[in-house]
């Protein structure tokens, strides 16, 4: 195994060198390619400029190859120098880091440019579509033909009203000339009152017609709006909107009857008053005195003035009506052009919608096949096609930096791994039992022990059992005790022999004889605490007695 590890270490070390050589060649090729691109773009540059621009990249490639020797030195150096050597190694690893990072960023930028083209085209088409919709809405809202027709109708009404007023005044003068009478003061007042009532009635009728016209126009606009919304909802298949708009359309009512009913009481009040004033005026006019020659001449002069005024007013209104008709014709031509413009606008909108669908169909695979956008989509919790450019930039920076860091340290780490394998292979191989074999042997022995060991089993058996129950009984208990007393003797040995003969064996061991004093007094000292078994009687002793010996 040691030989295999040593061989693996040698091949791994060679692989580390190969990895660094390839990295240096890639970095040198990238630098030369960038220099050549700048040389081609600059027409004033010559070959010497290309050589000078490529020389630094050649030096950097050579410096990059020194990472393997420095990694070897780091593996074998002492711990004091390891931080310094590691710092130099990291600085040199920055060369590979920069090459890999810029290469990955350049590839990502190329993919992002393709995606940005889709996004820019989509944004431009969407802006154009919004402008077309706004222009179409503006054209629909500005109806020049309707305005010109309304102006013509309004002018026609005003002209007719003005001519009718002048014609009515001329008719009144003619009636006075035919009657050949002069209006009395009462008849003149009745005439003024009649004119006031007629003016009030005309103003009321005009107000009613104007309000009815405005209400009907608003009603028609609401109805057309509902119809357009129903049509759009049916085209999109929104049945709920169709039902809701149809209900709103059914609730609309024509306001004409309501307005007529609103003005009916006032008209019913004014019309009889006008009729009564007219009848009163006719009655008073018939009772007026005959007309003189001067009054007749004055009326004829007045009639001539009214005729001239009528002709001038009619000519003026005819001129205004001609201008209004010319404006209406121009508005009709403009409406035709507007219809053509709206048709072209609609065609362009449909073409833009088709192009947007095509761009979206082409954009989705590009976004979903982009690794950076997939990572950003998982991180931010959105779809790959919905990832914004700042989000993709943040994820790409982190991802490319991590890959570049790994690539920069791959060669030195591989070299140190190779040296470690060679060191392990150079060490003496110590036979060791495999952990797996020990585990299998332990499991086998445990299984075998469970199979052969005896296990006690309790089996219930029916049998007769005699049971003894202890019952407490009161008995008289004799307490035996031995009293010890000091004995005076002049022969301790004789006393000892006498005690040995008389005392039980268990008491003899507790007796000690000693002699003290100037007059050979013998003092018997008892030490300890005598404890006897009171269940069996002591041999050679009397119950409940005290024993003492003297010689």
Buried (B, 14 or more C-beta within 10 A) or exposed (E): EEEEBBEBBBEBBEBBBEBBBEBBEBBBEBBBEBBEEEBEEEEEBEEEBBEEBBEEBBEBBEEBBEBBEBBBBBBEBEEEEBEEBBEBBBEBBBBBBBBBBBBBBEEBEEBBEBBEBBBEBBEEBEEBBEEBEEEBEEBEEEBBBEEBBBBBEEBBEEBEEBBEEBBEBBEBBEEBBEBEBBBBEBBBBBBEBBBEBBEBBBEBBEEBEEBBEEBBEEBEEEBEEBEEBBEEBEEEEBEEBBEBBBEBBEEEEEBEEEBEEEBEEBBEEBBEBBEEBBEBBEEBBEEBEEBEEEBBEEBEEBBEEBEEEBEEBBEEBEEBBEEBBEBBEEBBEBBEEBEEBBEEBEEBBEEBEEBBEEBEEEBBEBBEEBEBBBBBBEEBEBEBBEBEEEBBBBBBBEBBBEBBBEBBBBBBBBBBBBBBBBBBBEEEEEEEEEEEEEEEEEEEEEEEEEEEEEEEEEEEEEEEEEEEEEEEEEEEEEEBEBEBEEBEBEEBEEBBEBBEEBBBEBBEEBBEBEEEEEEEEBBBEEEEEEEBEEEEEBEEBEEEEEBEBEE
